[in-house]
Amino acid sequence: MISISHNAIEELTRSIEELETLTSKPAMTSKDEKRHAFLLSKVSLLKSGISVSELRRYESDRLLAQAGLARAPHGARTKLDAETAQEWRSFMLGEPVRPTRIPSDVEVRANEAGTQSITATQGPAGGYFVPFGIHDRAFESMKQYDQVFDDQFCNPVEIQSGASTTFPSWDDVSNSSVQIGETVQSSELDIANFGNITLNAYSFRSKIVAVSLELLQDSQFDWGLILERVFAMRHARGVGQALISGSGSNAPTGLVTAIVASGASPTVAAGSATNTGGGETGSTSIGTQDINNLYKSLDPMYRKGAAYYMNDATLEYLQGLLDKMGRPIVSFRKGLDDIDGDCPYILGKKVAICPSMPTMASGHNSVVFGNPFYFCQRRVPSSTYVRRFSQNPTLVLNGLIGFESWMRVDSNLVAPNVNYLPYQFIQNHS
């Protein structure tokens, strides 16, 4: 599948038009033939995903080399292309940005005035900004902080509209095919536990990040990239907490909340005393037998692709467990994943490190094990944008300009049959 960014389309169009001009000539000169060959290569590279900035840099270097001149110096490379970085700087300094980079009135009302209000109006040009690719970059950065956002530990659903959306759910594990003889009529069977879940889109804002006007004007580094990272980290902490323990009442239904509500019976921790020979209890520790019991509590049909969810402190404790002879417990060692790099494993299953997961303490649900396909996260790309505050009295008096980011998300667990649940959990003994 070919993916071409919007800023490459104009370059591609110009190249194709020049190709048409050259091929329409009755006879091409030697220079025309060289240009024709170059344009064909250029079009091919643009279609393959090479950025315009990289292509222009190569073309410039090639011409300089042919002239016997030294290669021109280039600016530092970042994850933002040159056009996006320049539009970020223009927006931050209060200069107009293109209308296509301004969010829709619907998303502004939903984020800032509430879903029931129709009083919010579109801000002035330059007051709102949607940098190209900011939604994807945000979640790419967020999953570096909290793996609950990683696609391998959830089922992301992206819909442009923020309206409530219904998703079907079903469970047909009690029905199976049967062998029949010739001319025997088939009997009808209903799909068991056919239903649906509704995912909304709740607004999250990063809070205002204040930057001095002098710093914006005088600095040479990429402020757009820095702000995007700051916003992503704030959303990772706020949204990540909601996706783990959100109440589901005017808020996302967090993973732990949904598992408990699904009717899953907890694996009550006995603790690690049987491993170490010490005095640890199930109130503040987890042992290998607890992990094994949790593993067995998940139906085998859900174990393919299943993963553990816990915070970093819990993983460190498990990895540091020693047996009574002082030897590491092999089951908790890290394994190397060829695709994802250095990835923690327990009993051959991946571990998602989620800072918002409860710590090991009395009554806490500290470890979750289940199939990520059934944990749906709804994300609204059109709702991710940035607003600039330049007339806030508090900011103005201190020579500051404020920037704030919005996004809309929701989550829930698809668990139609209480007898075949896709997630189970460990509860520390109370």
N, C-alpha and C positions, 0 to 999 in steps of 0.2 A: 504494500500500500504506500503510495507516494504522499508525503505531507509537505506542503509548501507554505511558509510563513507569509503573512500579508505584505511585508516589506520586500519580499523577493518577487512578488507577482509583477510589479512595475518593471523591474529589471528584466524579467523573463519576457514580458510583452515587448519591450524595446528591442530585445535581441531578436525575437521572432519577426518583428516588423523590418528590421535591417536585413535579415535573411531573405525575406520576401522581395525586398528592393534589389538585392544582389542577384537573386535567381531570375528576376524578370529582365535582366540585361541580356541583349542579344549575344554578347560574348564578354566573358570576365577576363580581366587582366590578371597577371601573376599576383599582384597585390590583392585583388579582389578574391582570388582563390584562397590565399592565406587567411584573409579576413573571414571568408565563408567557413573554412575549416575551424577557425577559432570560435566562431559563434555557435557552431554545432556542438563543440565541446562544452562551451559555456552553458548552453541550454540543457545539455545532459547533466552537468554538475548541479545546476540549480534544481532540476527535478529530483536529483538524488538526495537533496537536503543540505547541500553546502550553502552556508550563509553568504549573503551579498558582501558583507565586510571581508570575509575570508577570500572570496573570489577577487574582489578589488585589490586586496593586499597582494595576492599572487600576481595579478596583472601588472600592478605597479612594479613589483620586484622583477618581473620578467623584462619589462621595458627598460628599466634601469640597467639590468645585466647586459642587454643587447647594446646599450649605449656605452658600456664600460664604466658605469658609475657605481658608487657604493650603494648598498641597500639603505633605504630611508628608515629612520627609527620609527617604531610604532608604540602606541600607548599600551598600558597594561591591559591584559585581557581579563574580563570578568564574565559572570554568567548573564549579564545584561548585554544585549547587542547595542551597537552605537546609537541607533535611532531611539531605542527605548531609554537609554541612559540620558540622551539629550532631552527627550520629552519630560523625563523625571525632573531634570534640572530646571527646565522652563516652568513646569508646574510649581515647583518649590519656590521659585522666585516670583510667582504671581503672574507669569506671562500666559497668554491664551494657549489652550491645548485643543487638539482637533475634536470636533463633536463626537466622533466615533469612540473617543476615549472617556466619555461621560456616561455614567450608569443611567438606566431607565428610571422614569418617575416612579414606576411600580416598586422597584427595589429600594429606592430612597425612602418612600413612604413606609414600606414594610420594616426597614431597618431602623429608621429614626423616629417615626411617628406611631409605630405599632400597626399591627395588621388590621385593626378595626378603624383606624383613623384615615380620613381623606384630606386632612388639613395641610399636610406637608407639601411643599412645592419644590420644584427643581431649583437648585442653587445656581449661581452665576457660572459662566464658562471659566474653568480654571479652579473653581471651588471644589469640584469632584474630579477624580482621576482614576482610570482603570488601565494601568500599564499592561502592555501586551504580555500575556503569559503569567501574570501575577498569581492567579489561582493555583496553577500547577506548581509554581516555585514555592508557594506558601506551604502546600502539603508535603512537598519534597523536603523542606527544611523542618517541618513539624514532626515528621516521622523520625528524624535524627534525634529528637528529644524524647519522643514517646512513640513506641512501636504500635500503639493502638491505631495509629493512622496508616500503618504500613499495609499495603494491599494484600500481603500474604497472611495477615492476621485479622482481616475483616472483609466484608463484601461491600465495596464502595458503589453507591448508586448516584450518578450525577444527572440532574434534570435542570434545564435552564430556568424554568418557572419555579417560584418559591411556594406555589399553592400546595395544599395538602394532597398527598398522593397515596393511593391504596395499592398494596402489593399482595398478590395471591400467595397463600400457603396451603400445603396439603401434606397428608401423611397416608401412604397406601401400603405400609409394611405388612399388613395382615392379609393382603390378597396376593395370590401367585397364579401363574399359568397352570393349566391342567392338560393332560393328554386325553383326547377324545377320539372316538371312532368315526368312520365315514358316515355322513348324513346326520350326525348328532347335532342338535341345535345348541348353540352357546347360551349360557345363562347370563343375565345382566348383574353386574355388581357396582355399587356406588363407590366412588372414591372416598375413603375414610377421612374424617377430620378435615374436610375442605373448608377453608376460611380465608381470612385476609388480615393484614395489619396495616395501619395507617401511619405514615411518616409525615411529619410537618417540617417546618424549616425555622428553627429558633435563631434569633439574632445574637451575635456576640460582637462586642467592640473591644478594641485593644487598649482603650484609654488614650489620652492625648500625649504624644511625644513632642516635647518642646525643644526647638533648636534656635540658636541665635542667628539673626540675619547676617551678621558679620561672618560667622562661620560658613553659612551657606554661600556667600558671595566670594569669599577668599579661598576656600578649600578646593583642592584639586582632585580629591578622591571621590569615589562613586557614592554619593549620598543616597541615591535610590536603592542601591543594593543593601546598604547598611540599614535603612529604614525597613525594607522588606524583611530582613533577618530579625530585627527587633519585633516587628509585628508578628512574625511567625512564631517566635519563642513565647510571646505573650498568649497567643491563641493556643499554642500547644499546651500551656499550663491550664488555661481556663476551659477550653473546649475538651481537652484530655480528661480533666476531672469530671466533666459532665458525661462524657461517653463511658466512663467507668462506673460512676455512682450517682448519675442524674436520677431524680425522683420519678420522672415521667409525667409529672403534673406541671403543665406549662413549662416543661423543660424536656430535654432528651431523656429517654429511658436508658440509663447506664447498663453496661454489660452485667455487673454484679447484681444490680437491682432486678434486671430482667430474669436472670437465672434463678434467683430466690423466688420471684413471683411465678415462675414456670412450674413450680411444684417439685423441683429437684430436692432430693434428700441429701443433706450434707454428709461428707466423709469427715467424721469428727476425729481430729488429730489426737494420736496417742503420744506423740513426741518422739524425740530422738534418743531417749535413754537406752532403748534396746540396741542401738547402734554403738553408742559411746560407752555404755556402762556407767554413765553419770546419773545425775538427779534431775535431768531435764523433764519437763512435763508438756502435755499437749496444749497448755495455755500459752506458752511462749516459744514453742519449737515445733518442728515437723521432722519426721524421720522417713527412712526409706520405705517402711511398711505403709505409712500414710500415703506416700506418692503411689505405691503399687496399688493400694485400695482405690485411690482416685482413678487411676488408669483403668482398672477393671470395672469401675462403676459406669464408664462411658460405653454405650452399646458399640460392638465391633464395627457396625456399618458406618459409624461416624468417626472411627479412629484414623482412617485414611485421610491424611492432610491435617489432622488435629494438632493443636498447639497448646502449650501452657502459657498462662498470663500471671505475672507476679512483679513486685517491685525489685529494685536492684539489691536491697538489703536482704530480702528473702533468698534470692539466687546466691548471693555471696555466702549466706549461712549454709545452704545446701551443698555448695561446691566445697566448702571448708570442712564438711563432716568427715570424721575419721572413725574407723572401726575400733574395737577394743584393743587392737594391737597397734594402733596409731597409723594405720594405712588409709590412704584416700579411698573413698567409695567410688568405684568406677562409674556407676550409673549417673553420677552428677558431674562428670568431667565435660569440658567443652569439646565440641566436635567441629571440624572444618567443613564448611558448606561450599561447594564449588561455585555456586551462583552468588550467594549472599556474603561470602567471606567468612570471617570468624564469627560463628553463630553458636550460642549456647544450646545444648541439647540435654534432655532428661529422658531416659529410656527410649532413645532414638527419635524423640519428638522435639521440634523447635520450641524455644522459649521466647515469648514477647516480653520485653522489659517495659513495664508501664509504671511510671513514678506515682500515679494516682491510685494504684492498687493498695489495699489496706496492708499495714504491717502485721507481723505475727504478734498477736496480743489476744487476751481472753475475749472470746466471742467474735473475733474478726474472721471474715471470709478472705483469707490471705492468698489462696492459690486457686486458679480456675483452669479447667482443662476442657477443650471442646473444639468443634469444627468451625473455622472462621467463616465458611460459606453462609452460615445461618445467623451471623451477626452483621446486620445491615447498617451501613452508615450512609445517610443521605447528605449530599453536598450540592450547593447551588452555585455554580460558577459565576452566574450573572450578578450575584450579590456581593462578590468580593471586590471592594474598591477602597479608595483612600480619599479622605476629605482634608482640605487645608483650612486652618483657622488663622486668619490674619487680623481680625477685628475684635478678638476677645480682649476686654479691658485689662485683665490680669496679665495676659501675655504681652500686650502692646506696651504697658508701663515698664516691662522688664526687657523690652527689645527682643522679644521672642516670637517665633511663628510655630504654630502647633499642627501636628499631623495625626490623623486617627484612621484606623483600618476597621472595616466591617466584614463579617462573613456569616452565613446562615447554614446550620447543620441540624441533623437529628439522628437518632439511632434507636434500634430495637432488636429484639431477638425473635427469630422465626422458630417457634416451638409449638406446633399444633397438637402434639400427642404427649401427654404426661408420662406415658409408659416408654417412650422412645425419645428422650431429650438429647439435643445436640451438645449440651454443655453440662458439666458437673463441677463441684467445688469442694474445697477443704475448709472446714470451719475449726478454728482453734478452740479447744475445750474451755468452757466457761466455768 
